[in-house]
Amino acid sequence: MRDAVAEVWSRWRGQLRADLVTAVDNGELPARFDVDQALFEIVAADRFPAGSGDR
């Protein structure tokens, strides 16, 4: 089960990164947009929601 969850998580993260890169390439996000930083923040927010006390 753990491997299946890790695989889904990995695919989700990869797709999110691809979507962010595409948005930059299409001009929907600024050219200097830091995709890796945004991805880090999105994943961190998902794993540690505000007020969860897990930080």
PyMOL Python script that loads the backbone (N, CA, C, O; Angstrom):
from pymol import cmd

cmd.read_pdbstr("""\
ATOM      1  N   MET A   1       0.827  -1.193   0.000  1.00  0.00           N
ATOM      2  CA  MET A   1       0.000   0.000   0.000  1.00  0.00           C
ATOM      3  C   MET A   1       0.871   1.256   0.000  1.00  0.00           C
ATOM      4  O   MET A   1       0.591   2.215  -0.720  1.00  0.00           O
ATOM      5  N   ARG A   2       1.934   1.241   0.819  1.00  0.00           N
ATOM      6  CA  ARG A   2       2.812   2.404   0.906  1.00  0.00           C
ATOM      7  C   ARG A   2       3.423   2.728  -0.456  1.00  0.00           C
ATOM      8  O   ARG A   2       3.529   3.898  -0.823  1.00  0.00           O
ATOM      9  N   ASP A   3       3.825   1.702  -1.206  1.00  0.00           N
ATOM     10  CA  ASP A   3       4.407   1.912  -2.536  1.00  0.00           C
ATOM     11  C   ASP A   3       3.397   2.537  -3.493  1.00  0.00           C
ATOM     12  O   ASP A   3       3.746   3.389  -4.310  1.00  0.00           O
ATOM     13  N   ALA A   4       2.148   2.107  -3.386  1.00  0.00           N
ATOM     14  CA  ALA A   4       1.099   2.652  -4.251  1.00  0.00           C
ATOM     15  C   ALA A   4       0.863   4.130  -3.943  1.00  0.00           C
ATOM     16  O   ALA A   4       0.700   4.940  -4.856  1.00  0.00           O
ATOM     17  N   VAL A   5       0.846   4.474  -2.673  1.00  0.00           N
ATOM     18  CA  VAL A   5       0.653   5.869  -2.278  1.00  0.00           C
ATOM     19  C   VAL A   5       1.841   6.708  -2.750  1.00  0.00           C
ATOM     20  O   VAL A   5       1.656   7.811  -3.263  1.00  0.00           O
ATOM     21  N   ALA A   6       3.041   6.197  -2.580  1.00  0.00           N
ATOM     22  CA  ALA A   6       4.240   6.917  -3.027  1.00  0.00           C
ATOM     23  C   ALA A   6       4.210   7.134  -4.534  1.00  0.00           C
ATOM     24  O   ALA A   6       4.606   8.197  -5.012  1.00  0.00           O
ATOM     25  N   GLU A   7       3.752   6.153  -5.279  1.00  0.00           N
ATOM     26  CA  GLU A   7       3.670   6.281  -6.739  1.00  0.00           C
ATOM     27  C   GLU A   7       2.655   7.339  -7.145  1.00  0.00           C
ATOM     28  O   GLU A   7       2.924   8.154  -8.027  1.00  0.00           O
ATOM     29  N   VAL A   8       1.496   7.329  -6.509  1.00  0.00           N
ATOM     30  CA  VAL A   8       0.467   8.333  -6.806  1.00  0.00           C
ATOM     31  C   VAL A   8       0.985   9.722  -6.444  1.00  0.00           C
ATOM     32  O   VAL A   8       0.814  10.665  -7.217  1.00  0.00           O
ATOM     33  N   TRP A   9       1.608   9.856  -5.291  1.00  0.00           N
ATOM     34  CA  TRP A   9       2.156  11.137  -4.856  1.00  0.00           C
ATOM     35  C   TRP A   9       3.201  11.639  -5.854  1.00  0.00           C
ATOM     36  O   TRP A   9       3.212  12.818  -6.209  1.00  0.00           O
ATOM     37  N   SER A  10       4.067  10.750  -6.299  1.00  0.00           N
ATOM     38  CA  SER A  10       5.111  11.112  -7.250  1.00  0.00           C
ATOM     39  C   SER A  10       4.517  11.575  -8.577  1.00  0.00           C
ATOM     40  O   SER A  10       4.972  12.564  -9.152  1.00  0.00           O
ATOM     41  N   ARG A  11       3.512  10.867  -9.059  1.00  0.00           N
ATOM     42  CA  ARG A  11       2.853  11.263 -10.313  1.00  0.00           C
ATOM     43  C   ARG A  11       2.158  12.607 -10.165  1.00  0.00           C
ATOM     44  O   ARG A  11       2.227  13.446 -11.064  1.00  0.00           O
ATOM     45  N   TRP A  12       1.482  12.821  -9.023  1.00  0.00           N
ATOM     46  CA  TRP A  12       0.779  14.077  -8.773  1.00  0.00           C
ATOM     47  C   TRP A  12       1.769  15.240  -8.761  1.00  0.00           C
ATOM     48  O   TRP A  12       1.515  16.282  -9.365  1.00  0.00           O
ATOM     49  N   ARG A  13       2.896  15.060  -8.075  1.00  0.00           N
ATOM     50  CA  ARG A  13       3.913  16.104  -7.990  1.00  0.00           C
ATOM     51  C   ARG A  13       4.508  16.374  -9.373  1.00  0.00           C
ATOM     52  O   ARG A  13       4.712  17.530  -9.745  1.00  0.00           O
ATOM     53  N   GLY A  14       4.784  15.320 -10.130  1.00  0.00           N
ATOM     54  CA  GLY A  14       5.332  15.490 -11.476  1.00  0.00           C
ATOM     55  C   GLY A  14       4.367  16.219 -12.396  1.00  0.00           C
ATOM     56  O   GLY A  14       4.780  17.072 -13.182  1.00  0.00           O
ATOM     57  N   GLN A  15       3.095  15.893 -12.304  1.00  0.00           N
ATOM     58  CA  GLN A  15       2.090  16.559 -13.141  1.00  0.00           C
ATOM     59  C   GLN A  15       1.927  18.014 -12.737  1.00  0.00           C
ATOM     60  O   GLN A  15       1.792  18.886 -13.595  1.00  0.00           O
ATOM     61  N   LEU A  16       1.939  18.281 -11.449  1.00  0.00           N
ATOM     62  CA  LEU A  16       1.834  19.656 -10.974  1.00  0.00           C
ATOM     63  C   LEU A  16       3.014  20.482 -11.479  1.00  0.00           C
ATOM     64  O   LEU A  16       2.831  21.616 -11.922  1.00  0.00           O
ATOM     65  N   ARG A  17       4.213  19.926 -11.416  1.00  0.00           N
ATOM     66  CA  ARG A  17       5.396  20.636 -11.912  1.00  0.00           C
ATOM     67  C   ARG A  17       5.256  20.908 -13.412  1.00  0.00           C
ATOM     68  O   ARG A  17       5.534  22.014 -13.876  1.00  0.00           O
ATOM     69  N   ALA A  18       4.830  19.908 -14.156  1.00  0.00           N
ATOM     70  CA  ALA A  18       4.649  20.076 -15.603  1.00  0.00           C
ATOM     71  C   ALA A  18       3.612  21.160 -15.892  1.00  0.00           C
ATOM     72  O   ALA A  18       3.795  21.965 -16.805  1.00  0.00           O
ATOM     73  N   ASP A  19       2.538  21.183 -15.131  1.00  0.00           N
ATOM     74  CA  ASP A  19       1.496  22.202 -15.319  1.00  0.00           C
ATOM     75  C   ASP A  19       2.030  23.604 -15.027  1.00  0.00           C
ATOM     76  O   ASP A  19       1.713  24.551 -15.747  1.00  0.00           O
ATOM     77  N   LEU A  20       2.833  23.741 -13.981  1.00  0.00           N
ATOM     78  CA  LEU A  20       3.410  25.041 -13.658  1.00  0.00           C
ATOM     79  C   LEU A  20       4.374  25.499 -14.752  1.00  0.00           C
ATOM     80  O   LEU A  20       4.362  26.666 -15.141  1.00  0.00           O
ATOM     81  N   VAL A  21       5.205  24.587 -15.245  1.00  0.00           N
ATOM     82  CA  VAL A  21       6.144  24.926 -16.323  1.00  0.00           C
ATOM     83  C   VAL A  21       5.374  25.347 -17.576  1.00  0.00           C
ATOM     84  O   VAL A  21       5.748  26.314 -18.240  1.00  0.00           O
ATOM     85  N   THR A  22       4.312  24.631 -17.893  1.00  0.00           N
ATOM     86  CA  THR A  22       3.492  24.978 -19.056  1.00  0.00           C
ATOM     87  C   THR A  22       2.868  26.357 -18.888  1.00  0.00           C
ATOM     88  O   THR A  22       2.815  27.136 -19.839  1.00  0.00           O
ATOM     89  N   ALA A  23       2.397  26.660 -17.684  1.00  0.00           N
ATOM     90  CA  ALA A  23       1.806  27.971 -17.424  1.00  0.00           C
ATOM     91  C   ALA A  23       2.840  29.084 -17.615  1.00  0.00           C
ATOM     92  O   ALA A  23       2.510  30.151 -18.134  1.00  0.00           O
ATOM     93  N   VAL A  24       4.076  28.847 -17.203  1.00  0.00           N
ATOM     94  CA  VAL A  24       5.140  29.834 -17.423  1.00  0.00           C
ATOM     95  C   VAL A  24       5.404  29.964 -18.923  1.00  0.00           C
ATOM     96  O   VAL A  24       5.488  31.074 -19.449  1.00  0.00           O
ATOM     97  N   ASP A  25       5.533  28.841 -19.598  1.00  0.00           N
ATOM     98  CA  ASP A  25       5.805  28.847 -21.042  1.00  0.00           C
ATOM     99  C   ASP A  25       4.705  29.549 -21.834  1.00  0.00           C
ATOM    100  O   ASP A  25       4.985  30.198 -22.842  1.00  0.00           O
ATOM    101  N   ASN A  26       3.462  29.424 -21.387  1.00  0.00           N
ATOM    102  CA  ASN A  26       2.321  30.039 -22.079  1.00  0.00           C
ATOM    103  C   ASN A  26       2.067  31.481 -21.664  1.00  0.00           C
ATOM    104  O   ASN A  26       1.148  32.120 -22.175  1.00  0.00           O
ATOM    105  N   GLY A  27       2.874  31.998 -20.743  1.00  0.00           N
ATOM    106  CA  GLY A  27       2.707  33.366 -20.293  1.00  0.00           C
ATOM    107  C   GLY A  27       1.622  33.547 -19.245  1.00  0.00           C
ATOM    108  O   GLY A  27       1.287  34.681 -18.902  1.00  0.00           O
ATOM    109  N   GLU A  28       1.067  32.462 -18.729  1.00  0.00           N
ATOM    110  CA  GLU A  28       0.037  32.543 -17.701  1.00  0.00           C
ATOM    111  C   GLU A  28       0.642  32.876 -16.333  1.00  0.00           C
ATOM    112  O   GLU A  28      -0.039  33.381 -15.441  1.00  0.00           O
ATOM    113  N   LEU A  29       1.932  32.583 -16.193  1.00  0.00           N
ATOM    114  CA  LEU A  29       2.697  32.956 -15.010  1.00  0.00           C
ATOM    115  C   LEU A  29       3.911  33.734 -15.499  1.00  0.00           C
ATOM    116  O   LEU A  29       4.353  33.541 -16.632  1.00  0.00           O
ATOM    117  N   PRO A  30       4.455  34.615 -14.657  1.00  0.00           N
ATOM    118  CA  PRO A  30       5.607  35.420 -15.079  1.00  0.00           C
ATOM    119  C   PRO A  30       6.804  34.547 -15.476  1.00  0.00           C
ATOM    120  O   PRO A  30       6.996  33.458 -14.935  1.00  0.00           O
ATOM    121  N   ALA A  31       7.594  35.035 -16.416  1.00  0.00           N
ATOM    122  CA  ALA A  31       8.759  34.290 -16.908  1.00  0.00           C
ATOM    123  C   ALA A  31       9.750  33.971 -15.788  1.00  0.00           C
ATOM    124  O   ALA A  31      10.436  32.950 -15.839  1.00  0.00           O
ATOM    125  N   ARG A  32       9.824  34.828 -14.795  1.00  0.00           N
ATOM    126  CA  ARG A  32      10.766  34.616 -13.690  1.00  0.00           C
ATOM    127  C   ARG A  32      10.142  33.822 -12.540  1.00  0.00           C
ATOM    128  O   ARG A  32      10.735  33.723 -11.466  1.00  0.00           O
ATOM    129  N   PHE A  33       8.959  33.259 -12.754  1.00  0.00           N
ATOM    130  CA  PHE A  33       8.272  32.491 -11.721  1.00  0.00           C
ATOM    131  C   PHE A  33       9.139  31.300 -11.308  1.00  0.00           C
ATOM    132  O   PHE A  33       9.614  30.548 -12.159  1.00  0.00           O
ATOM    133  N   ASP A  34       9.340  31.132 -10.014  1.00  0.00           N
ATOM    134  CA  ASP A  34      10.177  30.052  -9.488  1.00  0.00           C
ATOM    135  C   ASP A  34       9.316  28.794  -9.294  1.00  0.00           C
ATOM    136  O   ASP A  34       8.677  28.610  -8.258  1.00  0.00           O
ATOM    137  N   VAL A  35       9.320  27.944 -10.315  1.00  0.00           N
ATOM    138  CA  VAL A  35       8.483  26.737 -10.304  1.00  0.00           C
ATOM    139  C   VAL A  35       8.854  25.833  -9.135  1.00  0.00           C
ATOM    140  O   VAL A  35       7.973  25.324  -8.442  1.00  0.00           O
ATOM    141  N   ASP A  36      10.137  25.631  -8.912  1.00  0.00           N
ATOM    142  CA  ASP A  36      10.558  24.723  -7.840  1.00  0.00           C
ATOM    143  C   ASP A  36      10.157  25.243  -6.459  1.00  0.00           C
ATOM    144  O   ASP A  36       9.737  24.466  -5.603  1.00  0.00           O
ATOM    145  N   GLN A  37      10.284  26.545  -6.240  1.00  0.00           N
ATOM    146  CA  GLN A  37       9.877  27.123  -4.958  1.00  0.00           C
ATOM    147  C   GLN A  37       8.364  27.012  -4.776  1.00  0.00           C
ATOM    148  O   GLN A  37       7.888  26.670  -3.694  1.00  0.00           O
ATOM    149  N   ALA A  38       7.620  27.298  -5.826  1.00  0.00           N
ATOM    150  CA  ALA A  38       6.162  27.192  -5.748  1.00  0.00           C
ATOM    151  C   ALA A  38       5.742  25.753  -5.472  1.00  0.00           C
ATOM    152  O   ALA A  38       4.856  25.501  -4.656  1.00  0.00           O
ATOM    153  N   LEU A  39       6.379  24.822  -6.154  1.00  0.00           N
ATOM    154  CA  LEU A  39       6.061  23.411  -5.947  1.00  0.00           C
ATOM    155  C   LEU A  39       6.345  23.011  -4.504  1.00  0.00           C
ATOM    156  O   LEU A  39       5.540  22.317  -3.882  1.00  0.00           O
ATOM    157  N   PHE A  40       7.477  23.442  -3.972  1.00  0.00           N
ATOM    158  CA  PHE A  40       7.812  23.163  -2.578  1.00  0.00           C
ATOM    159  C   PHE A  40       6.735  23.699  -1.643  1.00  0.00           C
ATOM    160  O   PHE A  40       6.282  22.994  -0.741  1.00  0.00           O
ATOM    161  N   GLU A  41       6.328  24.945  -1.861  1.00  0.00           N
ATOM    162  CA  GLU A  41       5.332  25.559  -0.988  1.00  0.00           C
ATOM    163  C   GLU A  41       3.972  24.886  -1.095  1.00  0.00           C
ATOM    164  O   GLU A  41       3.280  24.728  -0.089  1.00  0.00           O
ATOM    165  N   ILE A  42       3.581  24.490  -2.292  1.00  0.00           N
ATOM    166  CA  ILE A  42       2.298  23.803  -2.486  1.00  0.00           C
ATOM    167  C   ILE A  42       2.301  22.457  -1.781  1.00  0.00           C
ATOM    168  O   ILE A  42       1.345  22.110  -1.089  1.00  0.00           O
ATOM    169  N   VAL A  43       3.376  21.700  -1.957  1.00  0.00           N
ATOM    170  CA  VAL A  43       3.482  20.382  -1.328  1.00  0.00           C
ATOM    171  C   VAL A  43       3.532  20.529   0.190  1.00  0.00           C
ATOM    172  O   VAL A  43       2.883  19.771   0.911  1.00  0.00           O
ATOM    173  N   ALA A  44       4.304  21.506   0.676  1.00  0.00           N
ATOM    174  CA  ALA A  44       4.397  21.724   2.125  1.00  0.00           C
ATOM    175  C   ALA A  44       3.032  22.102   2.699  1.00  0.00           C
ATOM    176  O   ALA A  44       2.646  21.611   3.760  1.00  0.00           O
ATOM    177  N   ALA A  45       2.305  22.968   2.005  1.00  0.00           N
ATOM    178  CA  ALA A  45       0.981  23.381   2.478  1.00  0.00           C
ATOM    179  C   ALA A  45       0.012  22.212   2.499  1.00  0.00           C
ATOM    180  O   ALA A  45      -0.842  22.120   3.381  1.00  0.00           O
ATOM    181  N   ASP A  46       0.145  21.312   1.521  1.00  0.00           N
ATOM    182  CA  ASP A  46      -0.722  20.147   1.461  1.00  0.00           C
ATOM    183  C   ASP A  46      -0.409  19.158   2.577  1.00  0.00           C
ATOM    184  O   ASP A  46      -1.310  18.547   3.150  1.00  0.00           O
ATOM    185  N   ARG A  47       0.863  19.010   2.875  1.00  0.00           N
ATOM    186  CA  ARG A  47       1.284  18.040   3.903  1.00  0.00           C
ATOM    187  C   ARG A  47       1.129  18.580   5.308  1.00  0.00           C
ATOM    188  O   ARG A  47       0.901  17.817   6.246  1.00  0.00           O
ATOM    189  N   PHE A  48       1.251  19.905   5.465  1.00  0.00           N
ATOM    190  CA  PHE A  48       1.186  20.528   6.778  1.00  0.00           C
ATOM    191  C   PHE A  48       0.223  21.714   6.744  1.00  0.00           C
ATOM    192  O   PHE A  48       0.662  22.863   6.760  1.00  0.00           O
ATOM    193  N   PRO A  49      -1.080  21.450   6.697  1.00  0.00           N
ATOM    194  CA  PRO A  49      -2.060  22.536   6.628  1.00  0.00           C
ATOM    195  C   PRO A  49      -1.932  23.495   7.805  1.00  0.00           C
ATOM    196  O   PRO A  49      -1.562  23.087   8.906  1.00  0.00           O
ATOM    197  N   ALA A  50      -2.232  24.748   7.576  1.00  0.00           N
ATOM    198  CA  ALA A  50      -2.171  25.764   8.637  1.00  0.00           C
ATOM    199  C   ALA A  50      -3.011  25.316   9.827  1.00  0.00           C
ATOM    200  O   ALA A  50      -4.138  24.845   9.671  1.00  0.00           O
ATOM    201  N   GLY A  51      -2.453  25.467  10.988  1.00  0.00           N
ATOM    202  CA  GLY A  51      -3.177  25.118  12.208  1.00  0.00           C
ATOM    203  C   GLY A  51      -3.141  23.643  12.557  1.00  0.00           C
ATOM    204  O   GLY A  51      -3.781  23.223  13.521  1.00  0.00           O
ATOM    205  N   SER A  52      -2.398  22.839  11.785  1.00  0.00           N
ATOM    206  CA  SER A  52      -2.357  21.402  12.077  1.00  0.00           C
ATOM    207  C   SER A  52      -1.457  21.065  13.258  1.00  0.00           C
ATOM    208  O   SER A  52      -1.579  19.999  13.861  1.00  0.00           O
ATOM    209  N   GLY A  53      -0.545  21.995  13.586  1.00  0.00           N
ATOM    210  CA  GLY A  53       0.365  21.743  14.695  1.00  0.00           C
ATOM    211  C   GLY A  53       1.504  20.806  14.352  1.00  0.00           C
ATOM    212  O   GLY A  53       2.276  20.430  15.234  1.00  0.00           O
ATOM    213  N   ASP A  54       1.630  20.416  13.085  1.00  0.00           N
ATOM    214  CA  ASP A  54       2.667  19.474  12.668  1.00  0.00           C
ATOM    215  C   ASP A  54       3.958  20.167  12.241  1.00  0.00           C
ATOM    216  O   ASP A  54       4.933  19.492  11.908  1.00  0.00           O
ATOM    217  N   ARG A  55       3.984  21.471  12.243  1.00  0.00           N
ATOM    218  CA  ARG A  55       5.197  22.194  11.803  1.00  0.00           C
ATOM    219  C   ARG A  55       6.146  22.390  12.929  1.00  0.00           C
ATOM    220  O   ARG A  55       7.212  22.975  12.743  1.00  0.00           O
TER     221      ARG A  55
END
""", "prot")
cmd.dss("prot")
cmd.show_as("cartoon", "prot")
cmd.util.cbc("prot")
cmd.orient("prot")
